[in-house]
Amino acid sequence: MENKPQEKDSNPNYFSRVELLLGSEALNLIASQRVILFGVGGVGSWCAEALIRSGIKNLTIVDPDRVNWSNFNRQLPATIETIGKLKVEVLKRRLISINPDANIEVIAQIYTEGTAPTFHLSNYDYIVDAIDTLTHKAHLLLEACKTDATVFASMGAGLKMNPLRIDITEFWKVKGCKLAAALRQRFRKGEKPSRKFQCVYSEEMLQNKGDSDEIEELNEGGIISHFKPHTNGTMMHITGTFGFMLASLVINDINDKLNS
């Protein structure tokens, strides 16, 4: 029997299964929250998709990079058709195709101490950090903790293979993560975050077995980026899990507000 294409619903409920699990009040609260996500690479891109598919309607995504060949193994925006395109623009098109009613703002700009004021962090309910550059990540976390927003962060997702070792804990309790250790060392020497925040992390630490030459990442102008950290091997089932767990922190926190 030939399968006929499904007719479009004039008034679709994209999130009927979310509403079935959480209820209409929770779904409405999820839709009302303003979220800004920094970094839409191997972790952030999957976090963005999970947020939109869970009912978030107001999402700002921040990333200055364009799709590169080295992104293909783990990043949602990376396909043959999107090479050289801005990741935030590619991702926005996908997210709008999931929920046309979503308000997706894109900022193709790098977060630095100098650009920080332009992001207006105090306008958001949730600030999600998926940046992989130590200096910028540290500054973002310091500034985010000064706002009233709830802050969540991803620690390092490279050099890992076992998703069962991925966990969530408060930043100062993270163990076995070189990125978290470097951040803590930096904070101890200077300003510390003014409050606690939850992180996704893994204690697993493998070694690269391939060519030690660093993979070149191109920035918007087609020039090798100097903002990237040392390149480590990564797997999509790890970075994706990190991203989904980041999204779960946001959604569960919103839902918990109704039950507290």
C-alpha positions in Angstrom: 0.0 0.0 0.0 1.3 3.4 -1.0 2.0 5.8 2.0 0.2 9.1 1.5 1.9 12.2 2.8 0.5 13.5 6.0 -1.6 16.6 5.8 -0.5 19.6 7.6 -2.3 20.5 10.8 -3.6 24.1 10.7 -3.0 24.4 14.4 -0.3 21.8 15.4 0.8 21.1 18.9 4.5 20.6 18.5 5.0 19.7 22.1 2.0 17.5 23.0 4.4 14.8 24.4 6.1 17.4 26.6 2.8 18.6 27.8 1.6 15.1 28.4 4.6 14.5 30.7 4.9 17.9 32.4 1.5 19.5 32.1 0.4 22.7 30.4 1.5 25.0 33.2 5.1 23.7 33.0 5.1 23.9 29.2 3.9 27.5 29.3 6.6 28.4 31.8 9.3 26.7 29.6 8.0 28.7 26.6 8.3 32.0 28.5 11.9 31.7 29.6 14.7 33.5 27.9 17.9 31.5 27.3 21.3 32.5 25.9 23.7 29.8 24.8 27.3 30.5 24.2 28.9 28.1 21.7 27.1 25.9 19.2 29.8 23.4 18.5 29.9 19.7 19.5 28.2 20.4 22.8 26.2 23.6 22.3 24.5 22.6 19.0 22.9 19.6 20.5 21.9 21.5 23.6 20.2 24.1 21.3 18.2 21.4 19.5 17.1 19.8 22.8 16.0 23.1 24.2 13.9 23.9 21.2 12.4 20.4 21.0 11.6 20.7 24.8 9.5 23.9 24.3 12.0 26.7 24.8 10.8 29.5 22.4 13.2 32.4 23.3 16.7 31.3 22.5 19.8 33.4 21.7 22.7 31.4 20.2 26.3 32.9 20.2 29.2 31.6 18.1 31.5 33.4 15.6 32.7 30.3 13.7 31.8 28.9 10.3 31.3 25.2 9.5 34.6 23.4 9.0 35.5 19.9 7.8 36.8 19.0 11.3 33.3 19.7 12.7 31.6 16.8 10.8 32.2 14.1 13.5 30.2 15.9 16.2 28.5 19.1 15.3 24.8 19.4 14.3 25.3 22.2 11.8 28.0 20.4 9.8 27.1 18.9 6.5 28.5 19.1 2.9 26.0 21.8 2.1 26.9 24.0 5.0 30.7 24.2 4.7 31.9 27.8 5.2 28.5 29.0 6.5 28.1 30.6 9.9 27.1 27.9 12.4 24.5 30.1 14.1 22.7 30.9 10.8 22.7 27.2 9.8 21.4 26.2 13.3 18.8 28.9 13.3 17.3 27.6 10.1 17.1 24.1 11.6 15.6 25.3 14.9 12.9 27.4 13.1 12.0 24.3 11.0 11.4 22.5 14.2 9.3 25.3 15.8 8.4 28.1 13.4 7.0 30.1 16.4 10.3 30.1 18.2 12.2 33.4 18.6 15.8 32.5 17.7 18.3 35.4 17.9 21.8 34.7 16.4 25.0 36.6 17.4 27.9 35.7 15.2 30.4 37.3 17.6 33.1 36.0 19.9 32.6 36.5 23.7 35.5 38.4 25.2 36.1 40.8 28.0 35.8 43.6 25.5 32.6 42.4 23.8 30.9 41.2 27.1 28.7 44.4 27.6 27.1 43.9 24.2 25.5 40.6 25.2 23.3 42.2 28.0 23.4 39.0 30.1 21.0 40.5 32.7 18.2 40.2 30.1 18.1 36.4 30.4 16.6 33.8 32.7 19.2 31.2 31.8 22.9 31.5 30.7 24.4 28.3 29.3 28.1 28.1 28.7 29.5 25.7 26.1 32.6 27.7 25.3 35.9 25.8 25.0 38.4 28.7 25.3 39.7 29.2 28.9 40.0 33.0 29.0 36.6 33.7 27.5 34.9 30.9 29.5 36.3 32.2 32.8 35.1 35.8 32.1 31.7 34.7 31.0 31.2 32.6 34.1 32.3 35.5 36.3 29.9 37.9 34.6 27.0 35.5 34.4 27.1 34.8 38.1 26.7 38.5 38.7 23.2 38.4 37.1 20.0 37.0 38.4 20.0 34.3 35.7 20.5 30.6 36.4 23.9 29.6 35.1 24.9 26.2 33.7 28.2 25.2 32.1 29.9 22.4 30.2 33.4 21.3 31.1 35.7 19.5 28.7 34.2 16.9 26.4 37.3 15.9 24.6 39.4 12.7 25.1 36.4 10.7 26.3 34.6 7.6 25.1 32.3 6.3 27.9 29.0 8.3 28.2 28.2 6.5 31.5 31.0 8.5 33.1 29.3 11.8 32.3 27.8 13.4 35.4 26.5 16.7 36.8 27.8 18.5 39.9 28.6 21.9 41.3 31.6 23.5 39.7 34.0 23.4 42.7 33.2 19.7 43.1 34.1 18.7 39.5 36.9 16.0 39.6 39.3 14.7 36.9 38.6 17.5 34.3 41.6 19.5 33.1 39.4 22.4 31.9 37.7 22.7 35.3 41.0 22.5 37.1 42.4 25.2 34.9 39.4 27.4 35.6 39.6 26.9 39.3 43.3 27.7 39.3 42.6 30.9 37.4 39.8 31.9 39.8 41.9 31.2 42.8 44.5 33.7 41.6 42.0 36.4 40.9 38.2 37.0 41.0 36.0 34.1 41.9 32.4 33.5 40.7 30.1 35.1 43.2 27.9 32.0 43.5 27.7 28.3 42.7 26.6 26.8 39.5 26.1 23.3 38.1 28.3 21.7 35.4 28.3 18.8 33.1 31.6 16.9 33.2 33.4 13.6 33.0 36.4 12.3 34.9 37.4 10.1 32.0 40.7 11.2 30.4 42.1 9.3 27.4 45.1 10.1 25.2 45.1 11.0 21.5 46.4 8.1 19.4 46.3 9.9 16.0 48.5 12.5 14.4 49.6 15.0 16.9 49.4 17.9 14.4 46.6 20.3 15.4 43.5 20.5 13.2 43.2 23.9 11.8 39.9 25.7 12.5 39.0 28.6 10.3 37.3 31.7 11.5 34.8 33.9 9.7 37.5 35.4 7.5 38.9 32.1 6.5 42.0 32.6 8.7 43.2 30.0 11.3 41.6 30.9 14.6 43.9 31.7 17.5 41.1 31.5 20.0 40.8 27.7 20.0 42.4 25.6 22.7 44.7 22.6 22.0 42.9 20.2 19.7 41.8 16.9 21.2 40.0 13.9 19.8 36.2 13.9 20.3 33.2 11.7 19.7 29.7 12.8 19.0 28.1 10.3 21.4 30.0 12.2 24.1 29.6 15.8 23.0 25.9 15.1 22.2 25.3 13.7 25.7 27.0 16.7 27.2 24.7 18.9 25.2 21.6 17.0 26.1 22.5 17.0 29.8 23.0 20.8 29.7 19.5 21.1 28.2 18.1 18.8 30.9 19.5 21.2 33.5 17.5 24.0 32.1 14.3 22.2 31.5 14.4 20.4 34.9 15.1 23.6 36.7 12.2 25.3 35.1 9.9 22.4 35.9 11.2 22.3 39.5 10.1 25.9 40.0 6.5 24.7 39.8 7.0 22.0 42.3 9.1 23.8 44.9 
